[in-house]
Amino acid sequence: MHYTYVLFSGKDRRFYTGYSENLRERFRKHELGFVRPTAHRQPLKLVYYEACLSQEDARRRERFLKSGKGKRFLRNRLITFLSSLCVDTLERHDATD
């Protein structure tokens, strides 16, 4: 199995999209800071993944999720998660006023 996955950075509140044959091991490497693009973006949360039968399909899906249409797909797919981020941000803002 090959996986396409999306991580959410708690530091900069942005997404990282990648693919791997071993999702658990790859996520562990992200968490330990062994992956350069996400090493400085801790903490990370796995918010979405898809399983594919081939590496080529996983890579194709990764490219799609990084495109404009793919980002819209993710926004619709993760609507509840994204809504909770807005609520948390608003609550923190109100608490500091």
MIFIGU-879017 format. One line per field, with one value per residue: x, y, z of N, C-alpha, C in turn. Coordinates in steps of 0.02 Angstrom, whole numbers. Layout:
n.x = (X,...);
n.y = (Y,...);
n.z = (Z,...);
ca.x = (X,...);
ca.y = (Y,...);
ca.z = (Z,...);
c.x = (X,...);
c.y = (Y,...);
c.z = (Z,...);
END
This chain:
n.x = (42,21,28,-52,-41,-92,-28,-51,17,44,116,135,11,-17,-31,48,82,111,181,196,261,254,157,148,283,337,265,313,446,426,375,487,573,653,623,657,571,468,526,544,416,340,212,149,4,-81,-201,-269,-277,-250,-262,-172,-151,-34,129,139,4,-15,78,24,-97,-51,3,-117,-185,-108,-138,-246,-381,-370,-341,-461,-544,-490,-519,-659,-674,-617,-695,-755,-646,-571,-663,-664,-538,-552,-645,-571,-469,-542,-593,-476,-434,-538,-523,-407,-437);
n.y = (-59,114,281,439,589,717,841,947,1095,1150,1260,1356,1346,1291,1177,1021,916,749,589,413,247,186,243,263,256,361,471,468,503,635,690,678,768,737,762,880,988,998,1004,1120,1155,1106,1080,936,873,733,748,699,560,450,288,204,91,88,164,261,303,360,465,540,576,654,763,812,852,958,1052,1187,1141,1027,1080,1145,1032,970,1070,1065,932,932,1015,1020,1008,1122,1221,1210,1260,1395,1433,1407,1502,1622,1615,1622,1748,1828,1806,1873,2006);
n.z = (0,-32,24,25,110,227,330,470,529,689,723,615,561,436,295,251,120,71,17,49,73,194,307,448,492,417,468,598,575,532,651,734,679,571,439,328,271,366,490,567,594,699,824,735,653,594,476,368,257,118,47,-79,-216,-290,-306,-404,-417,-289,-292,-397,-340,-234,-306,-359,-240,-203,-296,-357,-370,-291,-165,-140,-134,-18,77,79,120,245,322,451,539,500,534,673,701,672,770,887,871,874,1005,1082,1046,1095,1231,1264,1253);
ca.x = (0,54,-17,-47,-62,-90,-13,-66,67,18,156,117,-58,-19,-33,102,56,163,161,244,240,242,131,166,354,348,239,359,503,404,371,554,610,699,602,676,518,423,564,534,344,310,189,113,-54,-105,-272,-301,-236,-283,-223,-170,-120,31,165,120,-61,-6,111,-25,-146,-15,5,-184,-202,-69,-165,-303,-440,-356,-348,-533,-568,-471,-557,-727,-668,-596,-734,-766,-581,-555,-709,-641,-480,-577,-676,-517,-435,-585,-597,-414,-432,-585,-498,-353,-462);
ca.y = (0,179,329,511,614,789,859,1016,1122,1191,1320,1407,1334,1275,1107,989,857,704,520,366,177,168,305,269,272,428,520,468,543,705,711,682,821,709,783,951,1038,1005,1001,1183,1171,1066,1011,917,829,700,766,667,516,406,230,190,26,95,226,310,332,402,527,578,604,708,821,840,886,1021,1098,1227,1097,983,1119,1154,967,962,1118,1036,868,945,1074,1020,1022,1192,1262,1210,1304,1464,1443,1412,1566,1675,1611,1647,1820,1859,1799,1920,2075);
ca.z = (0,-33,56,16,175,239,398,489,574,744,729,564,542,365,280,214,85,49,5,78,73,264,335,519,497,389,516,654,554,534,721,764,647,521,373,327,261,424,553,605,596,752,820,674,664,534,471,312,217,70,28,-150,-231,-321,-291,-455,-399,-230,-314,-437,-293,-199,-351,-362,-177,-200,-347,-335,-360,-235,-103,-129,-112,53,118,87,155,314,344,524,569,487,574,743,705,675,836,936,861,898,1077,1110,1034,1142,1300,1276,1251);
c.x = (44,4,0,-75,-55,-78,-32,-14,33,56,135,47,-66,-16,30,73,114,136,215,216,222,221,152,239,368,324,286,421,486,404,439,598,660,681,611,618,471,460,552,460,306,264,149,57,-73,-179,-307,-251,-280,-236,-229,-135,-51,63,146,53,-55,27,64,-75,-114,-14,-64,-200,-164,-94,-223,-365,-431,-363,-421,-564,-552,-510,-627,-725,-654,-634,-743,-701,-563,-600,-687,-580,-501,-607,-622,-482,-477,-590,-534,-411,-478,-558,-443,-376,-486);
c.y = (62,230,401,540,689,800,932,1038,1166,1256,1373,1397,1324,1200,1085,926,815,636,475,295,155,232,314,289,342,482,525,511,618,730,720,735,798,729,858,1000,1047,1008,1062,1201,1130,1108,999,869,798,712,731,619,474,348,219,123,31,161,280,343,379,468,571,612,662,771,854,880,951,1072,1138,1186,1052,1018,1133,1089,957,1009,1092,973,879,1003,1076,1038,1096,1239,1266,1254,1377,1480,1451,1480,1623,1674,1638,1723,1856,1858,1850,1992,2099);
c.z = (0,-9,34,81,179,314,410,540,627,751,679,535,466,356,243,184,60,33,33,72,145,301,408,528,472,437,576,637,553,606,754,731,595,449,370,318,322,491,597,614,648,795,756,692,596,528,414,279,172,55,-47,-161,-261,-302,-341,-439,-339,-249,-355,-391,-252,-242,-356,-299,-169,-251,-318,-323,-301,-168,-88,-105,-37,99,130,129,229,346,420,560,560,526,647,752,711,743,889,931,888,975,1109,1103,1084,1213,1315,1276,1319);
END
